[in-house]
Amino acid sequence: MVTTIIRLVVFAIVPSVIKEIKLIKKFITSRLEERTTWDGAMLIGVGLIILIAGPFASMAAYIAIAYGAWTIYKSE
């Protein structure tokens, strides 16, 4: 029973997985040559940076407003 399962995995599933991996690799390699792929990657990167930095950016804006108000209020 166990040897039958091992044979099934080795002879049926593994070659299929290897074939799929090669197909995915070929697809990715062909897409990397296109300009639109680089454009899309940059847009995804910028979007992720905005999502990650969003809370920090609003905190920095409040700090900048507070510091600006402080510099207006205090004398030289």
Gaussian input, Z-matrix of N, CA and C with variables (Angstrom, degrees):
# hf/3-21g

backbone

0 1
 N
 C     1     B1
 C     2     B2     1     A1
 N     3     B3     2     A2     1     D1
 C     4     B4     3     A3     2     D2
 C     5     B5     4     A4     3     D3
 N     6     B6     5     A5     4     D4
 C     7     B7     6     A6     5     D5
 C     8     B8     7     A7     6     D6
 N     9     B9     8     A8     7     D7
 C    10    B10     9     A9     8     D8
 C    11    B11    10    A10     9     D9
 N    12    B12    11    A11    10    D10
 C    13    B13    12    A12    11    D11
 C    14    B14    13    A13    12    D12
 N    15    B15    14    A14    13    D13
 C    16    B16    15    A15    14    D14
 C    17    B17    16    A16    15    D15
 N    18    B18    17    A17    16    D16
 C    19    B19    18    A18    17    D17
 C    20    B20    19    A19    18    D18
 N    21    B21    20    A20    19    D19
 C    22    B22    21    A21    20    D20
 C    23    B23    22    A22    21    D21
 N    24    B24    23    A23    22    D22
 C    25    B25    24    A24    23    D23
 C    26    B26    25    A25    24    D24
 N    27    B27    26    A26    25    D25
 C    28    B28    27    A27    26    D26
 C    29    B29    28    A28    27    D27
 N    30    B30    29    A29    28    D28
 C    31    B31    30    A30    29    D29
 C    32    B32    31    A31    30    D30
 N    33    B33    32    A32    31    D31
 C    34    B34    33    A33    32    D32
 C    35    B35    34    A34    33    D33
 N    36    B36    35    A35    34    D34
 C    37    B37    36    A36    35    D35
 C    38    B38    37    A37    36    D36
 N    39    B39    38    A38    37    D37
 C    40    B40    39    A39    38    D38
 C    41    B41    40    A40    39    D39
 N    42    B42    41    A41    40    D40
 C    43    B43    42    A42    41    D41
 C    44    B44    43    A43    42    D42
 N    45    B45    44    A44    43    D43
 C    46    B46    45    A45    44    D44
 C    47    B47    46    A46    45    D45
 N    48    B48    47    A47    46    D46
 C    49    B49    48    A48    47    D47
 C    50    B50    49    A49    48    D48
 N    51    B51    50    A50    49    D49
 C    52    B52    51    A51    50    D50
 C    53    B53    52    A52    51    D51
 N    54    B54    53    A53    52    D52
 C    55    B55    54    A54    53    D53
 C    56    B56    55    A55    54    D54
 N    57    B57    56    A56    55    D55
 C    58    B58    57    A57    56    D56
 C    59    B59    58    A58    57    D57
 N    60    B60    59    A59    58    D58
 C    61    B61    60    A60    59    D59
 C    62    B62    61    A61    60    D60
 N    63    B63    62    A62    61    D61
 C    64    B64    63    A63    62    D62
 C    65    B65    64    A64    63    D63
 N    66    B66    65    A65    64    D64
 C    67    B67    66    A66    65    D65
 C    68    B68    67    A67    66    D66
 N    69    B69    68    A68    67    D67
 C    70    B70    69    A69    68    D68
 C    71    B71    70    A70    69    D69
 N    72    B72    71    A71    70    D70
 C    73    B73    72    A72    71    D71
 C    74    B74    73    A73    72    D72
 N    75    B75    74    A74    73    D73
 C    76    B76    75    A75    74    D74
 C    77    B77    76    A76    75    D75
 N    78    B78    77    A77    76    D76
 C    79    B79    78    A78    77    D77
 C    80    B80    79    A79    78    D78
 N    81    B81    80    A80    79    D79
 C    82    B82    81    A81    80    D80
 C    83    B83    82    A82    81    D81
 N    84    B84    83    A83    82    D82
 C    85    B85    84    A84    83    D83
 C    86    B86    85    A85    84    D84
 N    87    B87    86    A86    85    D85
 C    88    B88    87    A87    86    D86
 C    89    B89    88    A88    87    D87
 N    90    B90    89    A89    88    D88
 C    91    B91    90    A90    89    D89
 C    92    B92    91    A91    90    D90
 N    93    B93    92    A92    91    D91
 C    94    B94    93    A93    92    D92
 C    95    B95    94    A94    93    D93
 N    96    B96    95    A95    94    D94
 C    97    B97    96    A96    95    D95
 C    98    B98    97    A97    96    D96
 N    99    B99    98    A98    97    D97
 C   100   B100    99    A99    98    D98
 C   101   B101   100   A100    99    D99
 N   102   B102   101   A101   100   D100
 C   103   B103   102   A102   101   D101
 C   104   B104   103   A103   102   D102
 N   105   B105   104   A104   103   D103
 C   106   B106   105   A105   104   D104
 C   107   B107   106   A106   105   D105
 N   108   B108   107   A107   106   D106
 C   109   B109   108   A108   107   D107
 C   110   B110   109   A109   108   D108
 N   111   B111   110   A110   109   D109
 C   112   B112   111   A111   110   D110
 C   113   B113   112   A112   111   D111
 N   114   B114   113   A113   112   D112
 C   115   B115   114   A114   113   D113
 C   116   B116   115   A115   114   D114
 N   117   B117   116   A116   115   D115
 C   118   B118   117   A117   116   D116
 C   119   B119   118   A118   117   D117
 N   120   B120   119   A119   118   D118
 C   121   B121   120   A120   119   D119
 C   122   B122   121   A121   120   D120
 N   123   B123   122   A122   121   D121
 C   124   B124   123   A123   122   D122
 C   125   B125   124   A124   123   D123
 N   126   B126   125   A125   124   D124
 C   127   B127   126   A126   125   D125
 C   128   B128   127   A127   126   D126
 N   129   B129   128   A128   127   D127
 C   130   B130   129   A129   128   D128
 C   131   B131   130   A130   129   D129
 N   132   B132   131   A131   130   D130
 C   133   B133   132   A132   131   D131
 C   134   B134   133   A133   132   D132
 N   135   B135   134   A134   133   D133
 C   136   B136   135   A135   134   D134
 C   137   B137   136   A136   135   D135
 N   138   B138   137   A137   136   D136
 C   139   B139   138   A138   137   D137
 C   140   B140   139   A139   138   D138
 N   141   B141   140   A140   139   D139
 C   142   B142   141   A141   140   D140
 C   143   B143   142   A142   141   D141
 N   144   B144   143   A143   142   D142
 C   145   B145   144   A144   143   D143
 C   146   B146   145   A145   144   D144
 N   147   B147   146   A146   145   D145
 C   148   B148   147   A147   146   D146
 C   149   B149   148   A148   147   D147
 N   150   B150   149   A149   148   D148
 C   151   B151   150   A150   149   D149
 C   152   B152   151   A151   150   D150
 N   153   B153   152   A152   151   D151
 C   154   B154   153   A153   152   D152
 C   155   B155   154   A154   153   D153
 N   156   B156   155   A155   154   D154
 C   157   B157   156   A156   155   D155
 C   158   B158   157   A157   156   D156
 N   159   B159   158   A158   157   D157
 C   160   B160   159   A159   158   D158
 C   161   B161   160   A160   159   D159
 N   162   B162   161   A161   160   D160
 C   163   B163   162   A162   161   D161
 C   164   B164   163   A163   162   D162
 N   165   B165   164   A164   163   D163
 C   166   B166   165   A165   164   D164
 C   167   B167   166   A166   165   D165
 N   168   B168   167   A167   166   D166
 C   169   B169   168   A168   167   D167
 C   170   B170   169   A169   168   D168
 N   171   B171   170   A170   169   D169
 C   172   B172   171   A171   170   D170
 C   173   B173   172   A172   171   D171
 N   174   B174   173   A173   172   D172
 C   175   B175   174   A174   173   D173
 C   176   B176   175   A175   174   D174
 N   177   B177   176   A176   175   D175
 C   178   B178   177   A177   176   D176
 C   179   B179   178   A178   177   D177
 N   180   B180   179   A179   178   D178
 C   181   B181   180   A180   179   D179
 C   182   B182   181   A181   180   D180
 N   183   B183   182   A182   181   D181
 C   184   B184   183   A183   182   D182
 C   185   B185   184   A184   183   D183
 N   186   B186   185   A185   184   D184
 C   187   B187   186   A186   185   D185
 C   188   B188   187   A187   186   D186
 N   189   B189   188   A188   187   D187
 C   190   B190   189   A189   188   D188
 C   191   B191   190   A190   189   D189
 N   192   B192   191   A191   190   D190
 C   193   B193   192   A192   191   D191
 C   194   B194   193   A193   192   D192
 N   195   B195   194   A194   193   D193
 C   196   B196   195   A195   194   D194
 C   197   B197   196   A196   195   D195
 N   198   B198   197   A197   196   D196
 C   199   B199   198   A198   197   D197
 C   200   B200   199   A199   198   D198
 N   201   B201   200   A200   199   D199
 C   202   B202   201   A201   200   D200
 C   203   B203   202   A202   201   D201
 N   204   B204   203   A203   202   D202
 C   205   B205   204   A204   203   D203
 C   206   B206   205   A205   204   D204
 N   207   B207   206   A206   205   D205
 C   208   B208   207   A207   206   D206
 C   209   B209   208   A208   207   D207
 N   210   B210   209   A209   208   D208
 C   211   B211   210   A210   209   D209
 C   212   B212   211   A211   210   D210
 N   213   B213   212   A212   211   D211
 C   214   B214   213   A213   212   D212
 C   215   B215   214   A214   213   D213
 N   216   B216   215   A215   214   D214
 C   217   B217   216   A216   215   D215
 C   218   B218   217   A217   216   D216
 N   219   B219   218   A218   217   D217
 C   220   B220   219   A219   218   D218
 C   221   B221   220   A220   219   D219
 N   222   B222   221   A221   220   D220
 C   223   B223   222   A222   221   D221
 C   224   B224   223   A223   222   D222
 N   225   B225   224   A224   223   D223
 C   226   B226   225   A225   224   D224
 C   227   B227   226   A226   225   D225

   B1=1.4559
   B2=1.5285
   B3=1.3365
   B4=1.4622
   B5=1.5202
   B6=1.3051
   B7=1.4693
   B8=1.5203
   B9=1.3114
   B10=1.4668
   B11=1.5277
   B12=1.3170
   B13=1.4628
   B14=1.5200
   B15=1.3198
   B16=1.4683
   B17=1.5212
   B18=1.3201
   B19=1.4760
   B20=1.5251
   B21=1.3230
   B22=1.4634
   B23=1.5270
   B24=1.3229
   B25=1.4617
   B26=1.5099
   B27=1.3238
   B28=1.4676
   B29=1.5175
   B30=1.3147
   B31=1.4617
   B32=1.5212
   B33=1.3101
   B34=1.4577
   B35=1.5290
   B36=1.3029
   B37=1.4650
   B38=1.5182
   B39=1.3275
   B40=1.4657
   B41=1.5324
   B42=1.3336
   B43=1.4803
   B44=1.5283
   B45=1.3198
   B46=1.4578
   B47=1.5301
   B48=1.3265
   B49=1.4622
   B50=1.5265
   B51=1.3200
   B52=1.4671
   B53=1.5244
   B54=1.3349
   B55=1.4621
   B56=1.5300
   B57=1.3283
   B58=1.4670
   B59=1.5295
   B60=1.3220
   B61=1.4633
   B62=1.5284
   B63=1.3242
   B64=1.4662
   B65=1.5227
   B66=1.3337
   B67=1.4611
   B68=1.5254
   B69=1.3318
   B70=1.4704
   B71=1.5194
   B72=1.3346
   B73=1.4638
   B74=1.5220
   B75=1.3307
   B76=1.4655
   B77=1.5349
   B78=1.3247
   B79=1.4590
   B80=1.5280
   B81=1.3269
   B82=1.4620
   B83=1.5208
   B84=1.3188
   B85=1.4665
   B86=1.5246
   B87=1.3285
   B88=1.4698
   B89=1.5261
   B90=1.3329
   B91=1.4598
   B92=1.5239
   B93=1.3168
   B94=1.4596
   B95=1.5283
   B96=1.3093
   B97=1.4571
   B98=1.5260
   B99=1.3147
   B100=1.4606
   B101=1.5296
   B102=1.3224
   B103=1.4579
   B104=1.5133
   B105=1.3188
   B106=1.4617
   B107=1.5260
   B108=1.3249
   B109=1.4572
   B110=1.5207
   B111=1.3227
   B112=1.4684
   B113=1.5208
   B114=1.3388
   B115=1.4689
   B116=1.5233
   B117=1.3193
   B118=1.4558
   B119=1.5129
   B120=1.3280
   B121=1.4716
   B122=1.5303
   B123=1.3051
   B124=1.4677
   B125=1.5353
   B126=1.3213
   B127=1.4578
   B128=1.5288
   B129=1.3234
   B130=1.4665
   B131=1.5236
   B132=1.3351
   B133=1.4592
   B134=1.5178
   B135=1.3136
   B136=1.4643
   B137=1.5291
   B138=1.3191
   B139=1.4567
   B140=1.5170
   B141=1.3387
   B142=1.4635
   B143=1.5244
   B144=1.3266
   B145=1.4708
   B146=1.5221
   B147=1.3149
   B148=1.4705
   B149=1.5240
   B150=1.3405
   B151=1.4643
   B152=1.5190
   B153=1.3220
   B154=1.4627
   B155=1.5231
   B156=1.3309
   B157=1.4634
   B158=1.5250
   B159=1.3133
   B160=1.4573
   B161=1.5184
   B162=1.3243
   B163=1.4698
   B164=1.5283
   B165=1.3222
   B166=1.4597
   B167=1.5237
   B168=1.3244
   B169=1.4655
   B170=1.5197
   B171=1.3299
   B172=1.4710
   B173=1.5291
   B174=1.3196
   B175=1.4628
   B176=1.5321
   B177=1.3219
   B178=1.4605
   B179=1.5249
   B180=1.3298
   B181=1.4656
   B182=1.5222
   B183=1.3282
   B184=1.4709
   B185=1.5243
   B186=1.3189
   B187=1.4690
   B188=1.5237
   B189=1.3428
   B190=1.4719
   B191=1.5228
   B192=1.3179
   B193=1.4688
   B194=1.5300
   B195=1.3157
   B196=1.4705
   B197=1.5261
   B198=1.3282
   B199=1.4614
   B200=1.5274
   B201=1.3215
   B202=1.4623
   B203=1.5079
   B204=1.3313
   B205=1.4597
   B206=1.5284
   B207=1.3069
   B208=1.4786
   B209=1.5092
   B210=1.3317
   B211=1.4691
   B212=1.5227
   B213=1.3253
   B214=1.4686
   B215=1.5320
   B216=1.3102
   B217=1.4547
   B218=1.5150
   B219=1.3245
   B220=1.4654
   B221=1.5241
   B222=1.2793
   B223=1.4626
   B224=1.5194
   B225=1.3210
   B226=1.4556
   B227=1.4835
   A1=111.01
   A2=115.73
   A3=119.85
   A4=110.34
   A5=117.27
   A6=119.49
   A7=111.19
   A8=117.63
   A9=120.44
   A10=110.32
   A11=116.98
   A12=120.76
   A13=110.00
   A14=117.19
   A15=120.90
   A16=110.25
   A17=117.02
   A18=120.05
   A19=110.78
   A20=115.81
   A21=119.30
   A22=110.50
   A23=116.51
   A24=120.67
   A25=110.82
   A26=116.76
   A27=120.77
   A28=112.21
   A29=117.66
   A30=120.08
   A31=114.56
   A32=118.67
   A33=120.17
   A34=112.23
   A35=116.94
   A36=119.61
   A37=112.05
   A38=118.32
   A39=121.62
   A40=112.14
   A41=119.84
   A42=118.11
   A43=112.60
   A44=116.81
   A45=120.11
   A46=110.84
   A47=116.80
   A48=120.83
   A49=110.35
   A50=117.27
   A51=121.06
   A52=110.38
   A53=116.86
   A54=121.02
   A55=110.59
   A56=117.46
   A57=121.52
   A58=111.16
   A59=117.41
   A60=121.10
   A61=110.21
   A62=117.08
   A63=120.13
   A64=111.16
   A65=116.94
   A66=120.79
   A67=111.27
   A68=116.33
   A69=120.93
   A70=110.49
   A71=117.38
   A72=121.57
   A73=110.86
   A74=117.01
   A75=121.40
   A76=110.49
   A77=116.75
   A78=120.94
   A79=110.90
   A80=116.66
   A81=120.84
   A82=110.69
   A83=117.07
   A84=120.82
   A85=111.49
   A86=116.78
   A87=119.12
   A88=111.34
   A89=117.34
   A90=120.39
   A91=112.55
   A92=117.87
   A93=120.72
   A94=112.48
   A95=116.62
   A96=120.22
   A97=112.36
   A98=117.82
   A99=121.23
   A100=111.34
   A101=115.58
   A102=121.22
   A103=111.65
   A104=117.23
   A105=119.94
   A106=111.69
   A107=116.97
   A108=119.87
   A109=110.08
   A110=116.56
   A111=120.21
   A112=110.30
   A113=116.92
   A114=120.25
   A115=110.45
   A116=116.15
   A117=120.69
   A118=111.97
   A119=116.53
   A120=120.26
   A121=110.51
   A122=116.92
   A123=120.12
   A124=110.68
   A125=117.45
   A126=120.23
   A127=111.39
   A128=116.42
   A129=119.95
   A130=110.01
   A131=117.02
   A132=121.19
   A133=112.43
   A134=117.09
   A135=121.09
   A136=110.05
   A137=116.56
   A138=119.85
   A139=112.24
   A140=116.67
   A141=119.96
   A142=111.89
   A143=116.28
   A144=119.60
   A145=110.19
   A146=116.84
   A147=120.31
   A148=110.60
   A149=116.70
   A150=119.20
   A151=111.82
   A152=116.87
   A153=120.82
   A154=110.53
   A155=117.42
   A156=120.98
   A157=113.00
   A158=118.43
   A159=121.54
   A160=114.14
   A161=118.60
   A162=119.03
   A163=112.60
   A164=117.14
   A165=120.61
   A166=111.03
   A167=116.75
   A168=120.23
   A169=110.81
   A170=117.66
   A171=118.41
   A172=110.76
   A173=117.60
   A174=120.54
   A175=110.15
   A176=116.71
   A177=120.58
   A178=110.67
   A179=117.80
   A180=120.82
   A181=110.79
   A182=117.51
   A183=120.01
   A184=111.08
   A185=116.71
   A186=119.90
   A187=110.70
   A188=116.47
   A189=120.16
   A190=110.94
   A191=117.55
   A192=120.88
   A193=110.02
   A194=116.37
   A195=120.33
   A196=110.73
   A197=117.32
   A198=120.06
   A199=110.81
   A200=116.59
   A201=119.93
   A202=112.14
   A203=116.19
   A204=119.85
   A205=110.54
   A206=117.27
   A207=121.54
   A208=111.28
   A209=117.70
   A210=120.02
   A211=111.47
   A212=118.40
   A213=120.48
   A214=109.95
   A215=117.03
   A216=122.33
   A217=113.13
   A218=118.82
   A219=120.99
   A220=110.42
   A221=115.50
   A222=119.81
   A223=109.59
   A224=115.00
   A225=119.09
   A226=107.66
   D1=-50.05
   D2=-178.65
   D3=-65.53
   D4=-42.31
   D5=179.89
   D6=-65.04
   D7=-32.65
   D8=177.30
   D9=-66.18
   D10=-41.11
   D11=178.74
   D12=-66.14
   D13=-41.98
   D14=179.20
   D15=-63.17
   D16=-42.92
   D17=177.93
   D18=-63.09
   D19=-40.92
   D20=178.60
   D21=-60.10
   D22=-44.76
   D23=-179.72
   D24=-64.81
   D25=-47.28
   D26=-175.28
   D27=-69.13
   D28=-42.88
   D29=-172.48
   D30=-95.05
   D31=-18.39
   D32=-176.99
   D33=-112.95
   D34=-47.37
   D35=-172.49
   D36=-84.06
   D37=-45.20
   D38=-176.39
   D39=-59.57
   D40=-48.27
   D41=178.30
   D42=-61.40
   D43=-35.12
   D44=178.18
   D45=-65.87
   D46=-41.61
   D47=178.70
   D48=-65.99
   D49=-42.18
   D50=178.53
   D51=-61.92
   D52=-41.14
   D53=178.50
   D54=-62.60
   D55=-42.54
   D56=178.80
   D57=-65.19
   D58=-40.52
   D59=178.96
   D60=-63.14
   D61=-42.66
   D62=177.81
   D63=-63.58
   D64=-38.51
   D65=178.95
   D66=-65.10
   D67=-43.30
   D68=178.16
   D69=-64.50
   D70=-42.67
   D71=178.72
   D72=-61.10
   D73=-42.04
   D74=178.94
   D75=-64.45
   D76=-41.43
   D77=178.94
   D78=-62.47
   D79=-47.31
   D80=-179.09
   D81=-64.39
   D82=-43.66
   D83=179.59
   D84=-61.22
   D85=-41.68
   D86=179.70
   D87=-68.59
   D88=-33.84
   D89=179.46
   D90=-72.29
   D91=-30.40
   D92=-178.69
   D93=-65.87
   D94=-17.94
   D95=179.54
   D96=-82.79
   D97=-11.39
   D98=-176.78
   D99=-93.57
   D100=142.85
   D101=179.29
   D102=-66.30
   D103=-36.90
   D104=-177.23
   D105=-64.52
   D106=-28.54
   D107=176.60
   D108=-66.35
   D109=-42.01
   D110=178.40
   D111=-66.18
   D112=-39.08
   D113=176.86
   D114=-60.78
   D115=-46.36
   D116=179.73
   D117=-62.86
   D118=-40.89
   D119=179.20
   D120=-64.20
   D121=-39.87
   D122=178.74
   D123=-65.91
   D124=-41.63
   D125=178.81
   D126=-64.39
   D127=-39.98
   D128=176.45
   D129=-63.02
   D130=-43.46
   D131=179.49
   D132=-62.29
   D133=-45.22
   D134=179.28
   D135=-64.07
   D136=-41.99
   D137=178.37
   D138=-61.57
   D139=-42.01
   D140=177.91
   D141=-65.21
   D142=-40.29
   D143=178.07
   D144=-62.47
   D145=-42.34
   D146=179.30
   D147=-64.13
   D148=-42.91
   D149=179.38
   D150=-64.30
   D151=-40.05
   D152=-178.64
   D153=-74.58
   D154=-41.95
   D155=-174.70
   D156=-87.37
   D157=-7.35
   D158=-177.09
   D159=-53.56
   D160=-54.07
   D161=179.55
   D162=-61.42
   D163=-37.13
   D164=179.29
   D165=-69.89
   D166=-35.39
   D167=179.70
   D168=-66.70
   D169=-40.64
   D170=178.92
   D171=-68.20
   D172=-35.70
   D173=176.60
   D174=-64.74
   D175=-42.23
   D176=178.65
   D177=-64.88
   D178=-35.14
   D179=177.88
   D180=-64.85
   D181=-43.51
   D182=177.64
   D183=-63.21
   D184=-41.08
   D185=178.09
   D186=-63.33
   D187=-42.27
   D188=179.42
   D189=-63.72
   D190=-40.54
   D191=178.74
   D192=-64.85
   D193=-44.43
   D194=179.68
   D195=-63.57
   D196=-43.10
   D197=179.92
   D198=-67.35
   D199=-38.73
   D200=176.45
   D201=-62.02
   D202=-42.57
   D203=177.60
   D204=-65.00
   D205=-37.92
   D206=178.36
   D207=-64.76
   D208=-42.92
   D209=179.80
   D210=-67.96
   D211=-31.44
   D212=175.25
   D213=-69.17
   D214=-39.92
   D215=-176.30
   D216=-71.13
   D217=-43.24
   D218=-174.37
   D219=-79.06
   D220=154.03
   D221=177.69
   D222=-92.71
   D223=164.44
   D224=-179.89
   D225=-76.82

